Amino acid sequence: MIGSTLARPDADIPHGSRSTSDYLALIGVREIPPATAPFDPGYDPFTFEGHLLQSGHLMEMMKISMAGWIIASEAVTRRKVTLCREQGVRTVTGGGPFEIAVAQGRLTEYLDLVADIGMDRIEAGMGFTDMPLAPGDVVAAAGARGLEVQLELGKKHGGTFTSDVIGHLIDLGREWLDAGAKQLVIEARESARGVGIFDDDGQLLAADADRFADAFGLETAIFEAPDKRSQFALLDHFGADVHLCNVRLEEVLRVEIYRRGLHSDAFGRSNLRPPAPRDGGPR
């Protein structure tokens, strides 16, 4: 069985008289609840654990994504889920394996496996397959195994959303939320280019993003942001409270300093820059 490979972050480390959290408060950075859900497309377990120790407190959830976790060493997959639990980071599977399980008539067995491995949530979707099952049936089957459900909205090969498609997806999202789904993921794939709310040049279509935010709120509508351009665009538009997902582990800290106005490109933005401290300027 694979054991922990890294020392705990506070082991044998001298403690000083100053803290980073106190300093952030001094320069006006507010505390922000975790709002980034990174994904693991198949990191080695040592890299995975290192990023959890470094940034786990900044993570809303960890998506154990694609189907890699099914064909990787099962001991490693189980260890990753255990490490997340130890760091207080909840886990969710990617939507691809769900779609394949439904198409192959093996959803029950898939849910049994996900629950047995210890994950907290599944992502449902119909990004490259059809969905013959009612939302309530999927949510009930998952719930019977202690699993939550989130739904990914949008086709993986359908291109940029049209106005009619957005209207259909909003109706679909409401149907799944009424059935008990917890959040809705807005598709952007790995490129955020020519898909969903991003045009062929990778520019955010802000009015389209607003339709999802207005329909569901920023706690429920979470946006895939797989690269720097899409991450910064969504934060620039919505501000620090937007929920992002499909962020690579090595990009979590960059996203979070941007979210807090600590990145050079964010500091000049009124909706991200920390307010000036009340007690004056430099000392």
N, C-alpha and C positions, 0 to 999 in steps of 0.2 A: 504494500500500500504506500502511496506517495505521501510523505509527510511535509510539514512546513519547511521551507528551505531558507527563509530569511529571518533575521532577528526581528523581534518586535520593535516598532519605531522608537520606543522610549528605553530600550534596553542598553545599559552602559553608556548612555549619552548624558554628558553633564548638563545640568539645568542652570540657566542664567537667571538674572533678576528682571529681565525684560521679556515680553512675549509678543509674538507676531499679531495675535488677536487684539491685544491692547493697542498696538501701533495702528492697526487698521481702523479702530474706532477713533483714534486721535486724528487721523487724516480724513475722517468723514465717511468711510466705507461702511455701509449698513450691513447687518447680517442678512444673508439671503438663503432661504431654504433650498436644498438641493433641487435643481431643475434641469440637470443634464443626465441623459441616459446613454452612456457609451455602449459600444457593442464589441463583442469578441468574435471575429470571424475565424479565429484559430490561432491566437497567440500561444506561444509556448508557456507552460505553467509558471516558469520563473518570472518572465516578463509580466504575466497576468497578476501574479501575487505582488510584485513590486509596485505596480500602478495602483492596486487596491490599497496597499499600505500608505502610499503617498497621497492618493486623491480620493479614497473611498468616502470621506466625509463630504465630498462635493457631488456625489453621485446619487441621483434619484432612483435609478434601477440599473442593473447590468443586463444587457440583452446578449444571451448566449445564442449567437446568430447563425444564419444559414443552416446547413445540415451537417457542418463539420463535427459538431459535438456527438453526433450519432455514430460516426465512423472513426473518431479519434479513440485513443485508449479510454476505455470506460472509467478506469481508475482516475485518470486525469480529469475527465468531465465531472465526475462526482467530487473530486477534490476542489475544482474551481467553484462549484456551487457551495461547498462547505466553507471555503475561504470567504465568499461573499457574505454568507450568513454570519461568520465570525466578525466581519467588519460592519455589520448592520446594513448591508446593501442587498436589496431584494433582487430577484432574478426573473427574467422573462425569456421565453424562447422566441426565435424569429418565426415569421409567418410562412416561409417556404415549406418546412416540414409539415405544418398543419394542412396546407393545401394538398400536398401529396398524400397525406394520410386520409383525407376526405375522399380524394379521387380514387384511391385504392381500396376504399371501404374498410379502413382500419383506424378510424378515429378513436374508438374505445381503447384499443391497444396503445395508441400513441399517448392518450391522456394518462393511461396507467403508467407508462414509462416515465413521462415527465414528472408525475407526482412521486413516483418511487425514487427518482433521482433527487428530488427535494426542491424543485423550482417552485416559484410562487405564482407565476402567471404564464399564460400562453398568448401569443398573438395570432388572431384569426385574420383571414383575408381571402380575397379572390383576385389576386394580382395577376395570376397567369392560368387560373382554372375557373370553372363555374362553381357556384355554391348551391347545392341542392338542399341544404339543411336550414331549418328555421333558426334565427338567432337565439330564441329562447331555449331550444333544444341543446345548442352548443354550450350556452352559458350554464344551463342546468347540469349537463354532463361534466363540465369542468368543475363546477361548484361542488358536486358530489365527491370530488377527489381533493377538495381543498384548494382548487386553483381559481384564480381570477382570469378575466379575459379582457384583452384590448383588441381593437379592430384596426387594421390598416386600410386606409381609403385610397383607392386609385389602382389603375392597371399599370403593371411594370413596363409594358410595351405600348401603352396607349398614347404616349406623347404628352404635350402640355395640355392641361385641362381646358376645355371649352366652358362657356358659361352654363350650358345645359348640363354638362357632366358635373360641374360643381353643384348645381341644384340637386341632381340625382344623388350625389355623394352625401350631401347634407341630409337628405331624407333617409338615406341608408344609415348614416351615423345615428340619427335620432332613433331609428328602429332598434339598433343594437344597444344604445344607451338605455332605452326603455326596457330592454330585456335583461339589463344588468351589467353590460360591459362598463369598464372603468374609465378608459381613455380611448381616444381616436388618433391614429397616427397618419399624418399626411405624407404620402409617398414622394420620395425624391431619388430613390435608388442610390447607386454609388457615385453618381456624377453630378446630380442636381443641375442637369443641363438637358433641355428638351423633354422634361418630364414634370408632371404635377404643376406646381406654382412657379416653375422656373422655365424661362424661354430657351430657345436654342443656343443663345449666347451665355446662358447661365445667370441671367439677370432675374432678380426676384420680381414677380408680378404682384405688387403690393396690394392692389385692390382684390385680387383673388385670395391672397392670404387673409385679408381682412374678413372676407365672407365666412371663412371657417372660424376665425377668432370670434366674430360677432355671433355666429350660430351656437358655438359651444363654450366659449370662454377659454382663456389661456391656461387654465388648470386641466382642461379636458382635451383640447386640441393640441397635440404635440407634433412638432415639425421635424422631419428628417433633415439633417444638416451635415452631409458627409464630408464637406471640405471647408477650407477657410472662407472662401467667398460666400458660400451659403450661410455659414455660421454668423459671420459679421453682418451680412445683409439682414438676417432675421433679428439679430440683436439691435442693429441700428433702427430698424422699423418699429419693433414692438417694445424695446427697452429690456431691462434686466429681468422681467418676470416671465418672459417667454420660455416655454419648455422645449428643449432640443433633444433629439435622439439620433442614433447612428453616428455618433461622434467617436472617432478612433481614440483608443486609450491614451496615446501619446499627445493627443490634442486637447485633452480635458483641461489641463492647467491654462493653456492659451485661451480657450473659450471662457474660463472662469475669471481670468484677469480682465478680459474684455468686458464681460458681464458687469464687473465691478468698477469699470472706468479706469483700470490700472494699466491698460495698453495705450500706447501713444496715439493710436487711431481712435480710441474710444474717449480719451480724456477731454477732447474738444467737443464732444457731443453732449448737449444739455440733458438728454434723457439717460445718460450713462455716467457722466462725470460726477464724482462724489461732491456733495455740497461743501462749501468752505467751513472749516471748524469755527464754532461760535467764539472761541477764545482768542481769535486773531491769527496773525501770520507767523512767519519764521521766528525762531528763538535762537 
